[in-house]
Amino acid sequence: VERAVSDLKPLRLGIAGLGTVGGGLIGLVAGSGPLSRIATISGVSARSRGRSREVDISSFAWFDDPVALAAHPDVDVFVELMGGSDGPARLAVEAALRAGKSVVTANKALLAEHGAALQAQAAAHGAQLRWEAAVAGGIPVVKALREGLSANAISAVCGVLNGTCNYILTEMDRTGRAFGDVLADAQRLGYAEADPTLDVSGADAGHKLALLAAVAFSGAPDFGAVCLEGIEAITPTDLESARFLGYRIKLLAKATRGAGGIALQSVRPTLIHQDHPIARIDGPLNAVVIDAEPVGRLTLTGRGAGAGPTASAVAADILDLAHGDTRPVFAGPGSYGPDSWPAGADAGTQAEPHSTGPLSRFYVRLRVADRPGVIARITDLLARHQLSIESFLQKPPEAMADSVPIILTTQPCHETDLRAAIAEFAGVDAVIGTALVMPLEL
Amino acid sequence: VERAVSDLKPLRLGIAGLGTVGGGLIGLVAGSGPLSRIATISGVSARSRGRSREVDISSFAWFDDPVALAAHPDVDVFVELMGGSDGPARLAVEAALRAGKSVVTANKALLAEHGAALQAQAAAHGAQLRWEAAVAGGIPVVKALREGLSANAISAVCGVLNGTCNYILTEMDRTGRAFGDVLADAQRLGYAEADPTLDVSGADAGHKLALLAAVAFSGAPDFGAVCLEGIEAITPTDLESARFLGYRIKLLAKATRGAGGIALQSVRPTLIHQDHPIARIDGPLNAVVIDAEPVGRLTLTGRGAGAGPTASAVAADILDLAHGDTRPVFAGPGSYGPDSWPAGADAGTQAEPHSTGPLSRFYVRLRVADRPGVIARITDLLARHQLSIESFLQKPPEAMADSVPIILTTQPCHETDLRAAIAEFAGVDAVIGTALVMPLEL
């Protein structure tokens, strides 16, 4: 047993970013586990040297400039935990790769937006760039996709990748309270940032999805191609109606393989059938569901953020480097190139704009004036667009309200056709505001 | 992308065992995916050369003797898919290791019973022995434990590891039919073997658990230490009562870390609380739940058997070998030896016989004559043993029956104390037969 670790090459770390994850990592190096036996810390860097921290950094060399730390000859592995898609994080990672050093990072924004360039730099300098911690925290999903399923053709990857949104939706569902109220509480509790935009807009989940799609489908990440929709418009009525229909609402990140290996990527609130493994992922948990051939469906669930899970993932990457493992930055099972997609497997649909997309059932919520004939006009309008209604909910109006929400779900249709019909709702004078549209996932 | 695979060292496989998994693997080598680019087949071996198979083996060199194939100079990786803990499988694996060749196997019985000896042989000859396919089919749980959680201290691993038992229990629960009926159907459908003993006795799940415990806690497998209990005694009444109480019954395989790194290992029917991730693993699915520090709880779910999932795992091991990855046979995160268990983590209880064990709630079902005073005598007997009842169920007797089942659950207690009380039930003349005892898992 001892042999396994003691035979490994010791690694000297340079750690940039000393927040909760950096603190967790220093704890693992200072502890009694495997990381303590193969890693030492050559130097650290952060915005503020003097800030009070849970871990004692006084024994480590201090670097004001993370770029200097990244390129320092005493550093074998540069660990980037600063965050941010540009600025010091990017400069420091590039400096480390140029120096041929291995880099381990938890920075999803950096990789999602500059992954292709960093992949090229790593290849040019023979450096390893590892990022297990960037997606789904402690869940070793990158390893599962890239190594565990290396002989598989992946057809789809979906999941709940943002714990803040999942916590907010779970709390709204549990308590019936409105988005703004629950968000304010989440901010007070430290579950949401002071500026929550990156989370609630879906951008953070989109960064992670672009990375998963890159490793699943062997491309480089293409964050610009991810269709993003946030959770701000979801109301307690939506959550209650979804539950009545046998669904839960989750911010679902989903990438499917199309012909030519191009993925359709979207992050949007979605009605998930209660029997789907994602439906019961509540609170701050993350989950990833992988559909692949020949393995079938695989579901991985765990904690998506926090010092412990993220430090666990960073440490695993460091231990893999100590074992001498090498893997390309993104190419995964995805060594299935466009020409080698198995003939027998469903190659999905041609990549096409989000607005067309594949056939799906949809949930539509709109608000209408509470007067006779409105339902008839709406259902007639949908019928003229050849759209069939699968379920229809109208509750009695609340006291004093002169309008009511109407909820319907469609039979499978193209979203473009549905959107075309909804555009005509604007001409129905009883319809108030715009309709909310969400896909259903069975 | 192509570079990732084409740079790898080509590997020549010798495949012994040409059942469904062997056929699935040959399909992957003959296909268009990564395995087809790095692997060729030097020879095959099976019991019968002439038997009709879905794959064409006429172009491969045939070996009547798997040992000769294992040692053949044209074989880089010996793939053992014959099964059986002794006999040809063991001889062939040992021959390959002695020749310094890498071995990939799906043989849980061989590894669970002779793992320590094989580990020593692999180490002595510098050979790799990989076995991802031996546990939970397509779920890359060995990789998750050994690499993904390499910096963690694992405190417990549990799961549903036998698809046949899970299918039978799910069908009994769904239809209310008896064990024997559902088993007979499962045999007709090919979900259970003609001789189902290995599955329904818990031995197959026990083999797998011993392997997971070895990698989680860094020992060698110790199948003899696994406490085994099968599902034969479970009745539709048990499943119905469990559901009423908010639980499902699963054949739970569970290993916990005790002081000194020794694991408590058991496979037994267990009431799983409906909110536990295992509770909803139905039909032939497998699932593994890992509790570890600092990552927290991780749940992996997928298909546990069959040609596709198992071939996927075998192929991943072969691709890891092609990448030059090396890992000890069993040591995992487990490089946490006895002395390095984190002081802050819960080190569990001292290893002790199954009959004592840690505190747990228990389910007890007994059959009693339907006459006055019986309940009073039983509850009094439990009270004299200081055992508190948490719930108690007695349904009206069925027509014509002169006895009724009584179900109770206890508050947390030691199983030894409960067993001592139950032993005294034999002296209560109204009690018929022996009581069934199952632990509760929250």
Interface residues (C-beta under 8 A of the other chain):
Chain A: V1 E2 R3 A4 V5 G24 G27 L28 G31 S32 G33 P34 L35 S36 R37 A123 E132 G138 I139 P140 K143 A144 E147 G148 L149 S150 A151 N152 A153 S218 G219 P277 R280 A292 E293 P294 V295 G296 R297 L298 T299 L300 T301 G302 R303 A307 G308 P309 A311 S312 A313 A315 A316 I318 L319 D320 H323 G324 D325 T326 R327 P328 A331 P333 G334 S335 Y336 G337 D339 S340 W341 P342 A343
Chain B: V1 E2 R3 A4 V5 G24 G27 L28 G31 S32 G33 P34 L35 S36 R37 A123 E132 G138 I139 P140 K143 A144 E147 G148 L149 S150 A151 N152 A153 S218 G219 P277 R280 A292 E293 P294 V295 G296 R297 L298 T299 L300 T301 G302 R303 A307 G308 P309 A311 S312 A313 A315 A316 I318 L319 D320 H323 G324 D325 T326 R327 P328 A331 P333 G334 S335 Y336 G337 D339 S340 W341 P342 A343
